[in-house]
Amino acid sequence: MSRKIVIFASGSGSNAEQIVDYFKNSKDVEVSAFFTNNPLAGVLERGKRLGLPTVQFSPSAVKNGSVLGMLVDLNPDLIVLAGYLKLIPESWVKAFPNRIINIHPALLPKHGGKGMYGMNVHKAVVESGDSESGITIHYVTEHYDEGAPIFQASVQVSPSDSPEEVQKKVQVLEHKHYPEVIEKLLS
C-alpha cells in the first residue's frame, strides 16, 4: 500500500519539487498535495505544472480548523514542511504525533527559532564566524525548531563565504538528503 505525504511550503517550492521528483516512480510513496499559506508562493505554479492538488489557505482557515480538517481527511502518513514559515498549531501536532517533519537550513540548536529562516539563517552563520553549517531534519512541535532531530548533515563554511554562497552549499544538502530521510521514515 502506498504511503502518502503532504508538503507544506511558503516560497518557491524547490525542495517540494525535489521531493516529488524523487518519488515520481515510486510505488511506495505518493505526494498527495501541496499546501501553502502564501497566495504568491511559487509552489502554487509548481503544483499545477506537476499535476498535484494545491491548497492555498488563509490564517482564518488555520484558526477555524478547516486546514486540520482537510489534513485529517487526506490522512497522510507524513506531513513534510519544505520552507513553510508559519508555526504549526498544537492541534496539528496532537492530530499527527511524530508525523510532521521540517528541514532547517542550519545545524540546530544553533541559528533556530522564530525569524530564523532562509537568508536570515545564512547571514547569522556568516556573522557568527561558524566554520560549518548544514541541515537539520527534525520532528515538529508547537515551538519553532525544538522538535527531536532526525538527521543532520554539514558543509564547510570558509571565512570568505557570503550568505548566498552558504545558502547554495546548504541547498545541495537539502535536495540530496530530505527525500532520502522521508523515504527512510516511511519504510
N, C-alpha and C positions, 0 to 999 in steps of 0.2 A: 504494500500500500504506500502510495506517495505521501511524503511529509510536506506540509505546506508552510511557507513563510510569507510574512507580510513585511514590507520595507517602508520605514518612515524616513523622509528626507525633507529638509527645508531649503536646499540650494539646487545646484546644478544636477546632482544625481549621478556623478561619475562613479562613486562606489556602488550605488544601486545598480547601474548598468553592468559593472564588472561582475556583480553577484548573479544577475540574470544571465550574462554570457557564460559564466562558469557552469551554471546548472541547466543550460538550454537543452542539452541532450541527455539529461539525467532522467531515469525512470523512477528515481527515489525521492527527488526533491523538486517541488514546484513553487515558483514565486506566484502567489495568488493576486497580489495587488500592491500598488504604491499608494501611500498616504502622505499628504503634505498639508501643513498649516499655512503655506505661503502661496497666494494666488499668482505670484510672478515666478515661482520656482521653475528652474529648467527641468526638474524631474517630471513635471507635467507633460512637457513635449517628449521627453524620453519615453515615458509610459505609453503615449499614443503611438510613437514610432515602433515600439516593441510589441504593441498589441496587448498591453496589460491594462486591466481596470485601474483607474487612478481616481483617488478620492481627495478633493481639496476641501478642507473643513475650516470652520471659524472657531474662535475661542469659546463662543457660546455652545457650540456642538460638543466641546470637551466638557464644559461645565454641566450641561444638561444630560450628559451620559449617552448621547446618540453615537459618538465615536466608539465608546466602550461597547455599546450595543452591536455596532457593525462588527467589531472585533470578535465579540462572543459568537455572533452568527457565523463568521468565517472560521472560527476555531483554529487559528494557526498553531502549528507545533512550536513556532518560534517567531517572535516579533523582533525585527532587526532594525536598529537605529543606524542610519548611514548619513550623518550630517544633519540630524534632526536636533534643533536648538532649544526646544521647549522642555521644561521639567515634566517628567512623566507623573501623572496623578497617582496617589496611593491606591486608589480603587483599581487602576490598571495593574499595578504591581501585585495586588492581592488576587485579582482575577487570573493572572498569568504568572504564578510564582516561578522564579528561575527560568522563565520562558521569554524574557525581554533582555536583549543584549545591546551593547553600544560599543563603538570604536572611538577611542580618544587619541588625538594626534600628539601624544607625549607619553612619557613613562610615568604613569601615576604611581605614587601620590603627588609627584611634582607637577606643577602647572595645570591643576584641575580646579573644578568648582565653577560657580556662576561667572559668566562672562569669558571663560577660558575656552574659546572655540576658534577654529580657523586660524587666521593670521595672528590673532591675539596670542595664541599659544606659541607660535614660532618666534614672534617678537620677544616674548618672555624668555624663551630658551636662549636666544642670542644675547639678550641683555644680561642674563644671569651668568653668561660665560660657560654654560654647560658644554662638556666635551662630547656628549651624546644626547640623542633624542630618540624618538621611536613611536611605537603604538602600544596602546593597552586596550585589549578587548575584555570587557567586564560585564557582569550582570548588572541590571539596572535596579536601583531602589528609588524611593521618592526624594532622594537628595542627589544633586549633581555629582557624578564621578566617584561615588562612595561604595558602589557595589563590589563584590568579591571579584578579583581579577581572574580571568580565564587563560589569557595568553599575553605575552609581551615579546616584542622584537625591537632591537635597537639599531641605530645607524650612527656613525661618527659625525660630529659637527666640528668643523675647523673654525679657528678664531676669525677667519676671513669670510665665513659664510653669511650671506644675508638671510633675513627671514624667508624670502622667496625660495632661496636655494635649499634651506632646511625643509620647507614645505614640499618641494619636489622630491627630496630624498624620502621623506615620511610617506608621501602618497604612493611611492613604489611599494613600500611595506604594506600599506593599507590594501592596495589592489591585489597583492600576492597572497597575503595571509587571511584576510577576512573571509573570503569564500571557503578556504580550507578549514578554518575553525568552525564555521557554520556547519559544514559537512560532517565534521567530527562530532559536534554536539547532537546532530540529528541521527547519527548511526548507532 
